[in-house]
Amino acid sequence: MQESLPIRIVSAFIDKAKQYTKIDELISEVLRLFIERIEVGERTEKWSRTAMQEISIYYRDIGLLDNVIELQTNESTQQKPSEVA
């Protein structure tokens, strides 16, 4: 059985993560290994210190984690037969 591409990519990411089971300090080496980029959105209220702000972390090899989770969810629902109530 052939794995889908996103699952293989996530598995490779997890294999990298297993090399770092104990991280006492967040150093540049670890950041470069796992993080591609971090995007910080605009605040909902300008000059407010407590306003909500969107932060997106793009991981190396897998991109934005929300997208990977959505892909896996969509694949699993497509593979399962739908139930009729």
Order of alpha helices (4+ residues) and beta strands (2+ residues): alpha-alpha-beta-beta-beta-alpha
